[in-house]
């Protein structure tokens, strides 16, 4: 008996047992996926007939119809991230002057089957590299099938050879098979939410964390959400970054994000006596709300403003119907790693994958290394007025931040 006939008999048995057509059965199957099962999605999609349709890779220019088509694909794809949205192209071009290369795998019906946003940047030594994306926790390839995925990666390899790039870096939330060189130094933290924030409070937060939130509440700290008060956020952010020994982005960077993504962004302020002492930049995308940047003033740490700020962000996410709260990237076993873990969030590995081209080894940036430790300590001692002036000019050449 032919394989096709066997499959038909099996399908009819399944339909008689479950009362589902093929399409309904497939929809049922995909309802149960979650953010941690990318490999299952890849496997199921790679065998679709349409994955064998002839594909071409195009560099897309910023035209209204292209932007709409790109973002429509991003919003429909179950494993896309906020950093895949087309608007980041204009943000990074405007603020840093980077050269954007936005690639799409297009089929014969002129439909998108995969995308790869990327930027050619120069590092501190003026060597050219390609990153997807600079200053993002993750981005990289987002494809509907393995064919599109491979084509997009092959294309950036060709660009690297043609442009004489040092290396290409794809920051993947979900690993791709066609880039073998991988660095796993970072994780992001996903906290599963509930529409009732009390459930998260009791089941996810440790007792110590709940006590610190109560301490902040008893210290008369106030919470405020805003889209306009970038200056207050930036004052806290820049001060905190200087104290950490790291150059800060410009205020223009955050203002540009707010202007480009007005429906997706918000700033949360924790205030003491009407002064912002901690602030968090929130990005809302599909069913996930993320906090890519959060800072507080060290002199107010005794009031636990960070704890209150994170809890209020989690409550906000619960009450507005989000499924996950992304607490952001941390180096494995670092101080921020331990802080985020106490919220009951699950550490999700980030796969930073490389095509090395001219580079001989995976680029490593470790602030604890003696080579960087000297610069970090020096930066901490420079007056804030100077670091606020120099930092935004320097950070352009530090896309790994």
Residue, then its C-alpha position, 0 to 999 in steps of 0.5 A: x500500500x502506498x504511503x499516501x494511502x496510509x496517511x489518508x486512512x490515518x487522517x480519516x481515523x483522526x477526523x472520525x475520532x476528534x471531529x476535526x478537519x485537517x486545517x482545524x487539527x493544525x490550528x489546534x496543534x499550534x494553539x499549544x506552542x509557547x515561547x520556549x518551543x521554537x525547535x518544534x515550530x521550525x520542524x513543523x514549518x520546514x516540511x511545508x510544501x510552500x517552503x520549496x517554492x523558489x525564493x529570492x532575497x531582497x534588500x528592502x527600502x523604506x517605502x510605505x507599502x514595504x513597511x506595512x508588509x514587513x510589519x504585517x509579517x512580524x506581527x503574524x509570526x509567532x516567534x518575532x520580537x519587538x526588535x524585528x519591527x521596521x521602525x528600529x531602522x529609522x531610530x538607529x539610522x537617525x541617532x547613530x548614522x548606521x547603515x541599515x540592511x533590511x533583508x527579506x526572503x520573497x517567494x514567487x507570489x511576492x509574499x515574505x517568508x523570512x526577514x533579517x534586519x541588520x546594521x553595518x557599524x564600526x567598533x571602537x577600533x574602526x573595524x566594520x561589523x554587521x549586527x542584528x541588532x545593535x543595542x538590542x537584547x535579541x533580533x536576528x533571523x525570523x523566518x517561516x521555514x528553513x529554506x528562507x532562514x538559510x537564504x538570509x544567512x547566506x546573504x549576510x555572509x556574502x555581504x561580509x565577504x564583499x564589504x570585508x567585514x570582521x564578522x556578522x552577529x545575529x542575536x537570536x532568541x531562538x537558535x538557527x541551525x545554519x550559524x554554528x558559532x555560538x556564544x551563550x553568555x546572556x539570558x533574558x528573564x520571562x515571567x509568566x503572568x496571570x490576569x489576577x496580579x495577586x496570583x503572581x504576588x503569591x506564587x512567583x515572588x519570594x518572601x524577601x522580594x515581597x517584603x522589599x516591595x512593602x518597604x518601598x510602599x511604606x516609604x511613601x514612594x509614588x508610581x507614575x506612567x508617562x510618555x512625555x517625561x523623557x528628561x526625568x527618565x534620562x537624568x536617572x539613567x545617565x547617572x546610573x550608567x556613569x556609576x556603573x562605569x558605562x557610557x550612556x545613550x543620548x536622550x535623543x535615542x529614547x525620544x526617537x524610540x518613543x516617537x517611532x513607537x508611540x503605541x508600544x512605549x511608556x516610561x514608569x517613574x518611581x518618585x520620592x517627594x515628587x522627584x524621580x528616583x527610579x525609572x523604567x522604559x517599557x516596550x509593549x509587543x503582542x502579548x509580552x511587555x519588556x523592560x529594556x532599560x531600568x535605572x535608579x539613583x543609588x543614594x535612594x536604594x534604602x527605599x527599595x525603589x527598584x522593587x516597587x518599580x518592577x512590581x508595579x510594571x508586573x501589575x500593569x502587565x497583568x491588568x492589561x492582559x499580557x501573558x509575559x513580562x520580560x525583565x531583560x538581559x543579564x549576564x549569567x550569574x551576575x548581580x542583575x541575574x540574581x535580582x531578576x531570578x527572585x521574581x520567579x522569572x524563567x531564565x531564557x538563553x540568548x544565542x549570539x551566533x556568528x559568521x566570523x569572516x575575518x575574525x579568528x575567534x568569537x568577540x568577547x567583551x567582559x567588563x570584569x576583565x582587567x583590560x576593561x576594569x581600568x576603563x570602568x573605574x576611570x569612567x565612574x570618577x568622571x563628572x556626570x556633565x562630562x560623561x553625558x557629553x562624551x558618552x553618547x558619542x562613544x556609545x556609537x562604537x560600542x554596539x555590544x552594549 
